[in-house]
């Protein structure tokens, strides 16, 4: 995952690796991005951690975790993983 990858490119890369995103999942991603005003980079990190924590995409988990990342002013993947570990998410 490149820091400058758009969320669309990131999702396409995950699909190429065999991950399945239904329409409702894509809707949650768009909703979460706009609701929190998050960058593609932060959205991509939240997708990655959601998949690792839940073993599949869980829309409500994703939006909640994205809200936490935004509230805690997370700006890097390293910081996001540290926060996820502190909160016993992963």
PDB file of N, CA, C and O in Angstrom:
ATOM      1  N   UNK A   1       0.858  -1.183   0.000  1.00  0.00           N
ATOM      2  CA  UNK A   1       0.000   0.000   0.000  1.00  0.00           C
ATOM      3  C   UNK A   1       0.889   1.227   0.000  1.00  0.00           C
ATOM      4  O   UNK A   1       1.675   1.441   0.923  1.00  0.00           O
ATOM      5  N   UNK A   2       0.758   2.019  -1.033  1.00  0.00           N
ATOM      6  CA  UNK A   2       1.502   3.262  -1.098  1.00  0.00           C
ATOM      7  C   UNK A   2       0.762   4.353  -0.349  1.00  0.00           C
ATOM      8  O   UNK A   2      -0.469   4.386  -0.328  1.00  0.00           O
ATOM      9  N   UNK A   3       1.526   5.247   0.267  1.00  0.00           N
ATOM     10  CA  UNK A   3       0.913   6.324   1.043  1.00  0.00           C
ATOM     11  C   UNK A   3       0.018   7.205   0.177  1.00  0.00           C
ATOM     12  O   UNK A   3      -0.939   7.803   0.669  1.00  0.00           O
ATOM     13  N   UNK A   4       0.334   7.282  -1.111  1.00  0.00           N
ATOM     14  CA  UNK A   4      -0.428   8.158  -1.995  1.00  0.00           C
ATOM     15  C   UNK A   4      -1.483   7.430  -2.821  1.00  0.00           C
ATOM     16  O   UNK A   4      -2.118   8.038  -3.684  1.00  0.00           O
ATOM     17  N   UNK A   5      -1.679   6.131  -2.568  1.00  0.00           N
ATOM     18  CA  UNK A   5      -2.704   5.393  -3.303  1.00  0.00           C
ATOM     19  C   UNK A   5      -4.090   5.915  -2.945  1.00  0.00           C
ATOM     20  O   UNK A   5      -4.402   6.146  -1.776  1.00  0.00           O
ATOM     21  N   UNK A   6      -4.908   6.095  -3.969  1.00  0.00           N
ATOM     22  CA  UNK A   6      -6.299   6.448  -3.690  1.00  0.00           C
ATOM     23  C   UNK A   6      -6.980   5.224  -3.081  1.00  0.00           C
ATOM     24  O   UNK A   6      -6.504   4.100  -3.237  1.00  0.00           O
ATOM     25  N   UNK A   7      -8.078   5.446  -2.397  1.00  0.00           N
ATOM     26  CA  UNK A   7      -8.813   4.327  -1.818  1.00  0.00           C
ATOM     27  C   UNK A   7      -9.311   3.400  -2.913  1.00  0.00           C
ATOM     28  O   UNK A   7      -9.343   2.184  -2.722  1.00  0.00           O
ATOM     29  N   UNK A   8      -9.697   3.945  -4.048  1.00  0.00           N
ATOM     30  CA  UNK A   8     -10.164   3.122  -5.164  1.00  0.00           C
ATOM     31  C   UNK A   8      -9.055   2.180  -5.643  1.00  0.00           C
ATOM     32  O   UNK A   8      -9.303   0.995  -5.864  1.00  0.00           O
ATOM     33  N   UNK A   9      -7.840   2.698  -5.804  1.00  0.00           N
ATOM     34  CA  UNK A   9      -6.702   1.871  -6.226  1.00  0.00           C
ATOM     35  C   UNK A   9      -6.394   0.830  -5.152  1.00  0.00           C
ATOM     36  O   UNK A   9      -6.120  -0.328  -5.468  1.00  0.00           O
ATOM     37  N   UNK A  10      -6.438   1.236  -3.901  1.00  0.00           N
ATOM     38  CA  UNK A  10      -6.155   0.320  -2.794  1.00  0.00           C
ATOM     39  C   UNK A  10      -7.157  -0.848  -2.791  1.00  0.00           C
ATOM     40  O   UNK A  10      -6.765  -2.007  -2.651  1.00  0.00           O
ATOM     41  N   UNK A  11      -8.433  -0.536  -2.944  1.00  0.00           N
ATOM     42  CA  UNK A  11      -9.471  -1.579  -2.970  1.00  0.00           C
ATOM     43  C   UNK A  11      -9.278  -2.487  -4.188  1.00  0.00           C
ATOM     44  O   UNK A  11      -9.429  -3.704  -4.083  1.00  0.00           O
ATOM     45  N   UNK A  12      -8.947  -1.902  -5.338  1.00  0.00           N
ATOM     46  CA  UNK A  12      -8.699  -2.711  -6.536  1.00  0.00           C
ATOM     47  C   UNK A  12      -7.538  -3.677  -6.292  1.00  0.00           C
ATOM     48  O   UNK A  12      -7.597  -4.831  -6.717  1.00  0.00           O
ATOM     49  N   UNK A  13      -6.492  -3.220  -5.617  1.00  0.00           N
ATOM     50  CA  UNK A  13      -5.354  -4.090  -5.302  1.00  0.00           C
ATOM     51  C   UNK A  13      -5.778  -5.228  -4.375  1.00  0.00           C
ATOM     52  O   UNK A  13      -5.348  -6.367  -4.552  1.00  0.00           O
ATOM     53  N   UNK A  14      -6.618  -4.922  -3.391  1.00  0.00           N
ATOM     54  CA  UNK A  14      -7.110  -5.966  -2.481  1.00  0.00           C
ATOM     55  C   UNK A  14      -7.991  -6.970  -3.220  1.00  0.00           C
ATOM     56  O   UNK A  14      -7.906  -8.173  -2.974  1.00  0.00           O
ATOM     57  N   UNK A  15      -8.831  -6.480  -4.119  1.00  0.00           N
ATOM     58  CA  UNK A  15      -9.681  -7.369  -4.918  1.00  0.00           C
ATOM     59  C   UNK A  15      -8.818  -8.307  -5.756  1.00  0.00           C
ATOM     60  O   UNK A  15      -9.135  -9.488  -5.893  1.00  0.00           O
ATOM     61  N   UNK A  16      -7.725  -7.781  -6.318  1.00  0.00           N
ATOM     62  CA  UNK A  16      -6.816  -8.600  -7.123  1.00  0.00           C
ATOM     63  C   UNK A  16      -6.172  -9.703  -6.282  1.00  0.00           C
ATOM     64  O   UNK A  16      -5.775 -10.741  -6.811  1.00  0.00           O
ATOM     65  N   UNK A  17      -6.072  -9.471  -4.967  1.00  0.00           N
ATOM     66  CA  UNK A  17      -5.501 -10.466  -4.057  1.00  0.00           C
ATOM     67  C   UNK A  17      -6.560 -11.427  -3.524  1.00  0.00           C
ATOM     68  O   UNK A  17      -6.246 -12.333  -2.751  1.00  0.00           O
ATOM     69  N   UNK A  18      -7.826 -11.231  -3.939  1.00  0.00           N
ATOM     70  CA  UNK A  18      -8.875 -12.164  -3.559  1.00  0.00           C
ATOM     71  C   UNK A  18      -9.858 -11.668  -2.512  1.00  0.00           C
ATOM     72  O   UNK A  18     -10.787 -12.392  -2.151  1.00  0.00           O
ATOM     73  N   UNK A  19      -9.676 -10.458  -2.022  1.00  0.00           N
ATOM     74  CA  UNK A  19     -10.650  -9.924  -1.061  1.00  0.00           C
ATOM     75  C   UNK A  19     -11.916  -9.525  -1.814  1.00  0.00           C
ATOM     76  O   UNK A  19     -11.865  -9.036  -2.942  1.00  0.00           O
ATOM     77  N   UNK A  20     -13.037  -9.746  -1.163  1.00  0.00           N
ATOM     78  CA  UNK A  20     -14.325  -9.442  -1.780  1.00  0.00           C
ATOM     79  C   UNK A  20     -14.967  -8.271  -1.040  1.00  0.00           C
ATOM     80  O   UNK A  20     -15.100  -8.288   0.184  1.00  0.00           O
ATOM     81  N   UNK A  21     -15.357  -7.265  -1.797  1.00  0.00           N
ATOM     82  CA  UNK A  21     -16.057  -6.104  -1.242  1.00  0.00           C
ATOM     83  C   UNK A  21     -17.409  -6.007  -1.929  1.00  0.00           C
ATOM     84  O   UNK A  21     -17.485  -5.721  -3.124  1.00  0.00           O
ATOM     85  N   UNK A  22     -18.477  -6.244  -1.174  1.00  0.00           N
ATOM     86  CA  UNK A  22     -19.818  -6.109  -1.731  1.00  0.00           C
ATOM     87  C   UNK A  22     -20.178  -4.625  -1.803  1.00  0.00           C
ATOM     88  O   UNK A  22     -19.458  -3.774  -1.281  1.00  0.00           O
ATOM     89  N   UNK A  23     -21.274  -4.337  -2.442  1.00  0.00           N
ATOM     90  CA  UNK A  23     -21.720  -2.947  -2.595  1.00  0.00           C
ATOM     91  C   UNK A  23     -21.908  -2.261  -1.249  1.00  0.00           C
ATOM     92  O   UNK A  23     -21.569  -1.087  -1.104  1.00  0.00           O
ATOM     93  N   UNK A  24     -22.448  -2.983  -0.255  1.00  0.00           N
ATOM     94  CA  UNK A  24     -22.658  -2.354   1.048  1.00  0.00           C
ATOM     95  C   UNK A  24     -21.322  -1.989   1.694  1.00  0.00           C
ATOM     96  O   UNK A  24     -21.231  -0.973   2.383  1.00  0.00           O
ATOM     97  N   UNK A  25     -20.291  -2.797   1.483  1.00  0.00           N
ATOM     98  CA  UNK A  25     -18.961  -2.495   2.031  1.00  0.00           C
ATOM     99  C   UNK A  25     -18.410  -1.226   1.400  1.00  0.00           C
ATOM    100  O   UNK A  25     -17.869  -0.362   2.089  1.00  0.00           O
ATOM    101  N   UNK A  26     -18.552  -1.123   0.093  1.00  0.00           N
ATOM    102  CA  UNK A  26     -18.079   0.075  -0.599  1.00  0.00           C
ATOM    103  C   UNK A  26     -18.847   1.306  -0.127  1.00  0.00           C
ATOM    104  O   UNK A  26     -18.283   2.395  -0.023  1.00  0.00           O
ATOM    105  N   UNK A  27     -20.138   1.128   0.158  1.00  0.00           N
ATOM    106  CA  UNK A  27     -20.940   2.224   0.691  1.00  0.00           C
ATOM    107  C   UNK A  27     -20.459   2.672   2.064  1.00  0.00           C
ATOM    108  O   UNK A  27     -20.392   3.870   2.339  1.00  0.00           O
ATOM    109  N   UNK A  28     -20.125   1.716   2.925  1.00  0.00           N
ATOM    110  CA  UNK A  28     -19.594   2.048   4.248  1.00  0.00           C
ATOM    111  C   UNK A  28     -18.268   2.801   4.124  1.00  0.00           C
ATOM    112  O   UNK A  28     -18.011   3.746   4.870  1.00  0.00           O
ATOM    113  N   UNK A  29     -17.442   2.382   3.188  1.00  0.00           N
ATOM    114  CA  UNK A  29     -16.151   3.041   3.011  1.00  0.00           C
ATOM    115  C   UNK A  29     -16.352   4.492   2.585  1.00  0.00           C
ATOM    116  O   UNK A  29     -15.731   5.398   3.140  1.00  0.00           O
ATOM    117  N   UNK A  30     -17.213   4.707   1.612  1.00  0.00           N
ATOM    118  CA  UNK A  30     -17.491   6.080   1.159  1.00  0.00           C
ATOM    119  C   UNK A  30     -18.125   6.906   2.270  1.00  0.00           C
ATOM    120  O   UNK A  30     -17.747   8.055   2.497  1.00  0.00           O
ATOM    121  N   UNK A  31     -19.096   6.306   2.964  1.00  0.00           N
ATOM    122  CA  UNK A  31     -19.750   7.011   4.059  1.00  0.00           C
ATOM    123  C   UNK A  31     -18.730   7.403   5.132  1.00  0.00           C
ATOM    124  O   UNK A  31     -18.692   8.554   5.569  1.00  0.00           O
ATOM    125  N   UNK A  32     -17.907   6.445   5.551  1.00  0.00           N
ATOM    126  CA  UNK A  32     -16.919   6.711   6.596  1.00  0.00           C
ATOM    127  C   UNK A  32     -15.938   7.783   6.198  1.00  0.00           C
ATOM    128  O   UNK A  32     -15.581   8.644   7.002  1.00  0.00           O
ATOM    129  N   UNK A  33     -15.499   7.729   4.949  1.00  0.00           N
ATOM    130  CA  UNK A  33     -14.542   8.724   4.455  1.00  0.00           C
ATOM    131  C   UNK A  33     -15.135  10.128   4.528  1.00  0.00           C
ATOM    132  O   UNK A  33     -14.485  11.058   5.006  1.00  0.00           O
ATOM    133  N   UNK A  34     -16.359  10.276   4.057  1.00  0.00           N
ATOM    134  CA  UNK A  34     -16.991  11.599   4.042  1.00  0.00           C
ATOM    135  C   UNK A  34     -17.449  12.028   5.434  1.00  0.00           C
ATOM    136  O   UNK A  34     -17.323  13.199   5.794  1.00  0.00           O
ATOM    137  N   UNK A  35     -17.973  11.102   6.209  1.00  0.00           N
ATOM    138  CA  UNK A  35     -18.461  11.398   7.564  1.00  0.00           C
ATOM    139  C   UNK A  35     -17.345  11.917   8.456  1.00  0.00           C
ATOM    140  O   UNK A  35     -17.546  12.844   9.241  1.00  0.00           O
ATOM    141  N   UNK A  36     -16.157  11.311   8.331  1.00  0.00           N
ATOM    142  CA  UNK A  36     -15.034  11.709   9.181  1.00  0.00           C
ATOM    143  C   UNK A  36     -14.119  12.733   8.522  1.00  0.00           C
ATOM    144  O   UNK A  36     -13.255  13.312   9.180  1.00  0.00           O
ATOM    145  N   UNK A  37     -14.308  12.957   7.223  1.00  0.00           N
ATOM    146  CA  UNK A  37     -13.436  13.883   6.511  1.00  0.00           C
ATOM    147  C   UNK A  37     -12.003  13.371   6.436  1.00  0.00           C
ATOM    148  O   UNK A  37     -11.053  14.154   6.474  1.00  0.00           O
ATOM    149  N   UNK A  38     -11.855  12.061   6.331  1.00  0.00           N
ATOM    150  CA  UNK A  38     -10.529  11.440   6.352  1.00  0.00           C
ATOM    151  C   UNK A  38      -9.895  11.397   4.968  1.00  0.00           C
ATOM    152  O   UNK A  38     -10.582  11.368   3.946  1.00  0.00           O
ATOM    153  N   UNK A  39      -8.576  11.393   4.965  1.00  0.00           N
ATOM    154  CA  UNK A  39      -7.817  11.261   3.722  1.00  0.00           C
ATOM    155  C   UNK A  39      -7.890   9.818   3.223  1.00  0.00           C
ATOM    156  O   UNK A  39      -8.229   8.905   3.977  1.00  0.00           O
ATOM    157  N   UNK A  40      -7.571   9.628   1.951  1.00  0.00           N
ATOM    158  CA  UNK A  40      -7.514   8.274   1.405  1.00  0.00           C
ATOM    159  C   UNK A  40      -6.518   7.426   2.197  1.00  0.00           C
ATOM    160  O   UNK A  40      -6.772   6.254   2.474  1.00  0.00           O
ATOM    161  N   UNK A  41      -5.395   8.024   2.554  1.00  0.00           N
ATOM    162  CA  UNK A  41      -4.363   7.291   3.298  1.00  0.00           C
ATOM    163  C   UNK A  41      -4.930   6.742   4.611  1.00  0.00           C
ATOM    164  O   UNK A  41      -4.718   5.573   4.933  1.00  0.00           O
ATOM    165  N   UNK A  42      -5.643   7.566   5.363  1.00  0.00           N
ATOM    166  CA  UNK A  42      -6.211   7.120   6.637  1.00  0.00           C
ATOM    167  C   UNK A  42      -7.305   6.077   6.414  1.00  0.00           C
ATOM    168  O   UNK A  42      -7.403   5.111   7.170  1.00  0.00           O
ATOM    169  N   UNK A  43      -8.114   6.264   5.398  1.00  0.00           N
ATOM    170  CA  UNK A  43      -9.164   5.295   5.059  1.00  0.00           C
ATOM    171  C   UNK A  43      -8.535   3.946   4.712  1.00  0.00           C
ATOM    172  O   UNK A  43      -9.020   2.902   5.149  1.00  0.00           O
ATOM    173  N   UNK A  44      -7.468   3.966   3.936  1.00  0.00           N
ATOM    174  CA  UNK A  44      -6.788   2.728   3.550  1.00  0.00           C
ATOM    175  C   UNK A  44      -6.224   2.002   4.767  1.00  0.00           C
ATOM    176  O   UNK A  44      -6.305   0.776   4.847  1.00  0.00           O
ATOM    177  N   UNK A  45      -5.659   2.739   5.705  1.00  0.00           N
ATOM    178  CA  UNK A  45      -5.151   2.136   6.937  1.00  0.00           C
ATOM    179  C   UNK A  45      -6.299   1.504   7.719  1.00  0.00           C
ATOM    180  O   UNK A  45      -6.165   0.392   8.227  1.00  0.00           O
ATOM    181  N   UNK A  46      -7.420   2.204   7.816  1.00  0.00           N
ATOM    182  CA  UNK A  46      -8.575   1.674   8.544  1.00  0.00           C
ATOM    183  C   UNK A  46      -9.119   0.412   7.877  1.00  0.00           C
ATOM    184  O   UNK A  46      -9.539  -0.518   8.565  1.00  0.00           O
ATOM    185  N   UNK A  47      -9.114   0.372   6.549  1.00  0.00           N
ATOM    186  CA  UNK A  47      -9.546  -0.834   5.831  1.00  0.00           C
ATOM    187  C   UNK A  47      -8.609  -1.985   6.180  1.00  0.00           C
ATOM    188  O   UNK A  47      -9.066  -3.081   6.505  1.00  0.00           O
ATOM    189  N   UNK A  48      -7.310  -1.745   6.115  1.00  0.00           N
ATOM    190  CA  UNK A  48      -6.322  -2.789   6.398  1.00  0.00           C
ATOM    191  C   UNK A  48      -6.487  -3.360   7.806  1.00  0.00           C
ATOM    192  O   UNK A  48      -6.502  -4.577   7.989  1.00  0.00           O
ATOM    193  N   UNK A  49      -6.609  -2.490   8.782  1.00  0.00           N
ATOM    194  CA  UNK A  49      -6.732  -2.958  10.162  1.00  0.00           C
ATOM    195  C   UNK A  49      -8.083  -3.635  10.385  1.00  0.00           C
ATOM    196  O   UNK A  49      -8.166  -4.605  11.138  1.00  0.00           O
ATOM    197  N   UNK A  50      -9.130  -3.144   9.747  1.00  0.00           N
ATOM    198  CA  UNK A  50     -10.438  -3.799   9.836  1.00  0.00           C
ATOM    199  C   UNK A  50     -10.347  -5.230   9.322  1.00  0.00           C
ATOM    200  O   UNK A  50     -10.857  -6.153   9.957  1.00  0.00           O
ATOM    201  N   UNK A  51      -9.704  -5.418   8.185  1.00  0.00           N
ATOM    202  CA  UNK A  51      -9.575  -6.764   7.609  1.00  0.00           C
ATOM    203  C   UNK A  51      -8.738  -7.673   8.510  1.00  0.00           C
ATOM    204  O   UNK A  51      -9.047  -8.856   8.656  1.00  0.00           O
ATOM    205  N   UNK A  52      -7.690  -7.130   9.109  1.00  0.00           N
ATOM    206  CA  UNK A  52      -6.857  -7.946   9.999  1.00  0.00           C
ATOM    207  C   UNK A  52      -7.586  -8.299  11.285  1.00  0.00           C
ATOM    208  O   UNK A  52      -7.463  -9.418  11.785  1.00  0.00           O
ATOM    209  N   UNK A  53      -8.338  -7.359  11.817  1.00  0.00           N
ATOM    210  CA  UNK A  53      -9.026  -7.586  13.088  1.00  0.00           C
ATOM    211  C   UNK A  53     -10.261  -8.455  12.934  1.00  0.00           C
ATOM    212  O   UNK A  53     -10.552  -9.274  13.806  1.00  0.00           O
ATOM    213  N   UNK A  54     -10.992  -8.290  11.843  1.00  0.00           N
ATOM    214  CA  UNK A  54     -12.279  -8.958  11.663  1.00  0.00           C
ATOM    215  C   UNK A  54     -12.219 -10.149  10.704  1.00  0.00           C
ATOM    216  O   UNK A  54     -13.182 -10.909  10.603  1.00  0.00           O
ATOM    217  N   UNK A  55     -11.103 -10.316  10.003  1.00  0.00           N
ATOM    218  CA  UNK A  55     -10.914 -11.398   9.016  1.00  0.00           C
ATOM    219  C   UNK A  55     -11.800 -11.239   7.780  1.00  0.00           C
ATOM    220  O   UNK A  55     -11.761 -12.067   6.870  1.00  0.00           O
ATOM    221  N   UNK A  56     -12.579 -10.197   7.756  1.00  0.00           N
ATOM    222  CA  UNK A  56     -13.403  -9.823   6.601  1.00  0.00           C
ATOM    223  C   UNK A  56     -13.765  -8.362   6.802  1.00  0.00           C
ATOM    224  O   UNK A  56     -13.474  -7.790   7.852  1.00  0.00           O
ATOM    225  N   UNK A  57     -14.398  -7.752   5.807  1.00  0.00           N
ATOM    226  CA  UNK A  57     -14.758  -6.344   5.970  1.00  0.00           C
ATOM    227  C   UNK A  57     -16.052  -6.225   6.757  1.00  0.00           C
ATOM    228  O   UNK A  57     -17.075  -6.799   6.384  1.00  0.00           O
ATOM    229  N   UNK A  58     -15.995  -5.480   7.842  1.00  0.00           N
ATOM    230  CA  UNK A  58     -17.159  -5.199   8.696  1.00  0.00           C
ATOM    231  C   UNK A  58     -17.361  -3.685   8.670  1.00  0.00           C
ATOM    232  O   UNK A  58     -16.576  -2.935   9.252  1.00  0.00           O
ATOM    233  N   UNK A  59     -18.416  -3.247   7.992  1.00  0.00           N
ATOM    234  CA  UNK A  59     -18.644  -1.824   7.784  1.00  0.00           C
ATOM    235  C   UNK A  59     -18.769  -1.001   9.041  1.00  0.00           C
ATOM    236  O   UNK A  59     -18.169   0.069   9.139  1.00  0.00           O
ATOM    237  N   UNK A  60     -19.532  -1.475  10.003  1.00  0.00           N
ATOM    238  CA  UNK A  60     -19.718  -0.682  11.225  1.00  0.00           C
ATOM    239  C   UNK A  60     -18.421  -0.622  12.029  1.00  0.00           C
ATOM    240  O   UNK A  60     -18.109   0.413  12.619  1.00  0.00           O
ATOM    241  N   UNK A  61     -17.661  -1.719  12.058  1.00  0.00           N
ATOM    242  CA  UNK A  61     -16.359  -1.719  12.728  1.00  0.00           C
ATOM    243  C   UNK A  61     -15.437  -0.705  12.052  1.00  0.00           C
ATOM    244  O   UNK A  61     -14.757   0.078  12.716  1.00  0.00           O
ATOM    245  N   UNK A  62     -15.427  -0.734  10.721  1.00  0.00           N
ATOM    246  CA  UNK A  62     -14.583   0.180   9.951  1.00  0.00           C
ATOM    247  C   UNK A  62     -14.889   1.635  10.286  1.00  0.00           C
ATOM    248  O   UNK A  62     -13.975   2.406  10.580  1.00  0.00           O
ATOM    249  N   UNK A  63     -16.152   2.015  10.245  1.00  0.00           N
ATOM    250  CA  UNK A  63     -16.519   3.410  10.507  1.00  0.00           C
ATOM    251  C   UNK A  63     -16.133   3.795  11.941  1.00  0.00           C
ATOM    252  O   UNK A  63     -15.601   4.882  12.170  1.00  0.00           O
ATOM    253  N   UNK A  64     -16.399   2.916  12.892  1.00  0.00           N
ATOM    254  CA  UNK A  64     -16.044   3.207  14.289  1.00  0.00           C
ATOM    255  C   UNK A  64     -14.535   3.372  14.452  1.00  0.00           C
ATOM    256  O   UNK A  64     -14.074   4.288  15.133  1.00  0.00           O
ATOM    257  N   UNK A  65     -13.768   2.475  13.820  1.00  0.00           N
ATOM    258  CA  UNK A  65     -12.318   2.559  13.943  1.00  0.00           C
ATOM    259  C   UNK A  65     -11.795   3.806  13.238  1.00  0.00           C
ATOM    260  O   UNK A  65     -10.873   4.453  13.734  1.00  0.00           O
ATOM    261  N   UNK A  66     -12.367   4.147  12.098  1.00  0.00           N
ATOM    262  CA  UNK A  66     -11.955   5.359  11.387  1.00  0.00           C
ATOM    263  C   UNK A  66     -12.225   6.598  12.238  1.00  0.00           C
ATOM    264  O   UNK A  66     -11.423   7.532  12.254  1.00  0.00           O
ATOM    265  N   UNK A  67     -13.344   6.604  12.938  1.00  0.00           N
ATOM    266  CA  UNK A  67     -13.642   7.716  13.853  1.00  0.00           C
ATOM    267  C   UNK A  67     -12.578   7.822  14.942  1.00  0.00           C
ATOM    268  O   UNK A  67     -12.146   8.922  15.286  1.00  0.00           O
ATOM    269  N   UNK A  68     -12.161   6.689  15.479  1.00  0.00           N
ATOM    270  CA  UNK A  68     -11.120   6.679  16.518  1.00  0.00           C
ATOM    271  C   UNK A  68      -9.808   7.228  15.948  1.00  0.00           C
ATOM    272  O   UNK A  68      -9.147   8.052  16.579  1.00  0.00           O
ATOM    273  N   UNK A  69      -9.440   6.766  14.757  1.00  0.00           N
ATOM    274  CA  UNK A  69      -8.205   7.243  14.142  1.00  0.00           C
ATOM    275  C   UNK A  69      -8.238   8.756  13.953  1.00  0.00           C
ATOM    276  O   UNK A  69      -7.254   9.448  14.214  1.00  0.00           O
ATOM    277  N   UNK A  70      -9.368   9.250  13.501  1.00  0.00           N
ATOM    278  CA  UNK A  70      -9.511  10.693  13.266  1.00  0.00           C
ATOM    279  C   UNK A  70      -9.462  11.465  14.591  1.00  0.00           C
ATOM    280  O   UNK A  70      -8.784  12.487  14.696  1.00  0.00           O
ATOM    281  N   UNK A  71     -10.180  10.970  15.590  1.00  0.00           N
ATOM    282  CA  UNK A  71     -10.222  11.635  16.902  1.00  0.00           C
ATOM    283  C   UNK A  71      -8.834  11.690  17.538  1.00  0.00           C
ATOM    284  O   UNK A  71      -8.459  12.691  18.149  1.00  0.00           O
ATOM    285  N   UNK A  72      -8.081  10.603  17.387  1.00  0.00           N
ATOM    286  CA  UNK A  72      -6.738  10.514  17.977  1.00  0.00           C
ATOM    287  C   UNK A  72      -5.669  11.161  17.095  1.00  0.00           C
ATOM    288  O   UNK A  72      -4.482  11.124  17.419  1.00  0.00           O
ATOM    289  N   UNK A  73      -6.097  11.750  15.983  1.00  0.00           N
ATOM    290  CA  UNK A  73      -5.211  12.442  15.052  1.00  0.00           C
ATOM    291  C   UNK A  73      -4.062  11.553  14.571  1.00  0.00           C
ATOM    292  O   UNK A  73      -2.907  11.975  14.504  1.00  0.00           O
ATOM    293  N   UNK A  74      -4.413  10.319  14.241  1.00  0.00           N
ATOM    294  CA  UNK A  74      -3.434   9.365  13.724  1.00  0.00           C
ATOM    295  C   UNK A  74      -2.988   9.828  12.341  1.00  0.00           C
ATOM    296  O   UNK A  74      -3.810  10.216  11.510  1.00  0.00           O
ATOM    297  N   UNK A  75      -1.684   9.783  12.105  1.00  0.00           N
ATOM    298  CA  UNK A  75      -1.162  10.252  10.829  1.00  0.00           C
ATOM    299  C   UNK A  75      -0.251   9.248  10.132  1.00  0.00           C
ATOM    300  O   UNK A  75       0.313   9.544   9.079  1.00  0.00           O
ATOM    301  N   UNK A  76      -0.108   8.066  10.718  1.00  0.00           N
ATOM    302  CA  UNK A  76       0.740   7.057  10.089  1.00  0.00           C
ATOM    303  C   UNK A  76       0.208   5.653  10.387  1.00  0.00           C
ATOM    304  O   UNK A  76      -0.553   5.441  11.331  1.00  0.00           O
ATOM    305  N   UNK A  77       0.632   4.711   9.559  1.00  0.00           N
ATOM    306  CA  UNK A  77       0.232   3.326   9.753  1.00  0.00           C
ATOM    307  C   UNK A  77       0.784   2.809  11.085  1.00  0.00           C
ATOM    308  O   UNK A  77       0.094   2.091  11.809  1.00  0.00           O
ATOM    309  N   UNK A  78       2.008   3.169  11.399  1.00  0.00           N
ATOM    310  CA  UNK A  78       2.640   2.733  12.654  1.00  0.00           C
ATOM    311  C   UNK A  78       1.813   3.202  13.854  1.00  0.00           C
ATOM    312  O   UNK A  78       1.557   2.430  14.778  1.00  0.00           O
ATOM    313  N   UNK A  79       1.402   4.460  13.833  1.00  0.00           N
ATOM    314  CA  UNK A  79       0.594   5.023  14.918  1.00  0.00           C
ATOM    315  C   UNK A  79      -0.764   4.315  14.995  1.00  0.00           C
ATOM    316  O   UNK A  79      -1.268   4.053  16.087  1.00  0.00           O
ATOM    317  N   UNK A  80      -1.350   4.011  13.844  1.00  0.00           N
ATOM    318  CA  UNK A  80      -2.651   3.327  13.808  1.00  0.00           C
ATOM    319  C   UNK A  80      -2.551   1.932  14.412  1.00  0.00           C
ATOM    320  O   UNK A  80      -3.424   1.522  15.176  1.00  0.00           O
ATOM    321  N   UNK A  81      -1.501   1.207  14.077  1.00  0.00           N
ATOM    322  CA  UNK A  81      -1.317  -0.144  14.633  1.00  0.00           C
ATOM    323  C   UNK A  81      -1.067  -0.087  16.137  1.00  0.00           C
ATOM    324  O   UNK A  81      -1.564  -0.929  16.886  1.00  0.00           O
ATOM    325  N   UNK A  82      -0.306   0.894  16.570  1.00  0.00           N
ATOM    326  CA  UNK A  82      -0.050   1.047  18.006  1.00  0.00           C
ATOM    327  C   UNK A  82      -1.367   1.307  18.742  1.00  0.00           C
ATOM    328  O   UNK A  82      -1.624   0.712  19.788  1.00  0.00           O
ATOM    329  N   UNK A  83      -2.182   2.180  18.204  1.00  0.00           N
ATOM    330  CA  UNK A  83      -3.477   2.489  18.803  1.00  0.00           C
ATOM    331  C   UNK A  83      -4.385   1.253  18.808  1.00  0.00           C
ATOM    332  O   UNK A  83      -5.063   0.984  19.799  1.00  0.00           O
ATOM    333  N   UNK A  84      -4.395   0.510  17.713  1.00  0.00           N
ATOM    334  CA  UNK A  84      -5.213  -0.709  17.628  1.00  0.00           C
ATOM    335  C   UNK A  84      -4.767  -1.723  18.670  1.00  0.00           C
ATOM    336  O   UNK A  84      -5.606  -2.404  19.260  1.00  0.00           O
ATOM    337  N   UNK A  85      -3.484  -1.837  18.906  1.00  0.00           N
ATOM    338  CA  UNK A  85      -2.987  -2.756  19.929  1.00  0.00           C
ATOM    339  C   UNK A  85      -3.362  -2.266  21.326  1.00  0.00           C
ATOM    340  O   UNK A  85      -3.763  -3.067  22.171  1.00  0.00           O
ATOM    341  N   UNK A  86      -3.239  -0.980  21.577  1.00  0.00           N
ATOM    342  CA  UNK A  86      -3.601  -0.408  22.884  1.00  0.00           C
ATOM    343  C   UNK A  86      -5.067  -0.652  23.211  1.00  0.00           C
ATOM    344  O   UNK A  86      -5.427  -0.862  24.370  1.00  0.00           O
ATOM    345  N   UNK A  87      -5.905  -0.622  22.189  1.00  0.00           N
ATOM    346  CA  UNK A  87      -7.352  -0.794  22.377  1.00  0.00           C
ATOM    347  C   UNK A  87      -7.778  -2.258  22.216  1.00  0.00           C
ATOM    348  O   UNK A  87      -8.969  -2.560  22.149  1.00  0.00           O
ATOM    349  N   UNK A  88      -6.794  -3.161  22.154  1.00  0.00           N
ATOM    350  CA  UNK A  88      -7.036  -4.596  22.007  1.00  0.00           C
ATOM    351  C   UNK A  88      -7.897  -4.944  20.803  1.00  0.00           C
ATOM    352  O   UNK A  88      -8.726  -5.852  20.854  1.00  0.00           O
ATOM    353  N   UNK A  89      -7.686  -4.213  19.731  1.00  0.00           N
ATOM    354  CA  UNK A  89      -8.406  -4.469  18.488  1.00  0.00           C
ATOM    355  C   UNK A  89      -7.703  -5.566  17.713  1.00  0.00           C
ATOM    356  O   UNK A  89      -8.344  -6.415  17.092  1.00  0.00           O
ATOM    357  N   UNK A  90      -6.377  -5.542  17.754  1.00  0.00           N
ATOM    358  CA  UNK A  90      -5.574  -6.597  17.110  1.00  0.00           C
ATOM    359  C   UNK A  90      -4.532  -7.096  18.089  1.00  0.00           C
ATOM    360  O   UNK A  90      -3.748  -7.984  17.756  1.00  0.00           O
TER     361      UNK A  90
END
